[in-house]
């Protein structure tokens, strides 16, 4: 079973990496691919360039078996849409089960994504809890999606796509926004993200 973790990763931090590792282990994924968005939809342009965000991700996953970086959205012109990314992956992997991993904040906005109705047909959805986003009211289309498709994690590997499962992960209240703010104020960002990424940020004078 293949897992996909999309995001801006501006920069990647432990709030991405630890839940992703727990998803890899709990769901017994063969591989988890981080997919940086070139030009994200529905949010401001990233501060670091695509190449810099890719370089930071590669530093972050180095040495972790099962983790990989997939740069296909950077190779595609225009805005990055997850539905297109999943469709292109589906062409490559045939009927192999595919899981899209989302934090609960991202899931709560899923119904605003471009062509979002295609996503459950292309992949399973795994919602990893993010502090501050648990127990919130979901929009009606997402409540309906959960009611129709929620299943146990073990059920995901029995079909290629279509299930939704919620995963409780170590709650880490870390965001890239906060890291950029700290840098902007000249404050220390150590222990919020991998040391190699922190060094890269310093060497390239990012987010100052
Ligand atoms: P920003 O603060 O710039 O919006 P972010 O820290 O939210 O960034 P993104 O790259 O936008 O990070 O997020 C990518 C994915 O990671 C999303 O699915 C998001 O829900 C998830 N995610 C990010 N931070 C956490 C966290 N601390 N815990 C759980 N999931 C997270």
Boltz pocket constraint, residues with backbone or C-beta under 6 A from the ligand:
constraints:
  - pocket:
      binder: B
      contacts: [[A, 6], [A, 7], [A, 8], [A, 9], [A, 10], [A, 11], [A, 14], [A, 15], [A, 16], [A, 19], [A, 101], [A, 102], [A, 103], [A, 104], [A, 105], [A, 106], [A, 107], [A, 128], [A, 129], [A, 130], [A, 131], [A, 170], [A, 172], [A, 173], [A, 174], [A, 175], [A, 176], [A, 177], [A, 178]]
      max_distance: 6.0
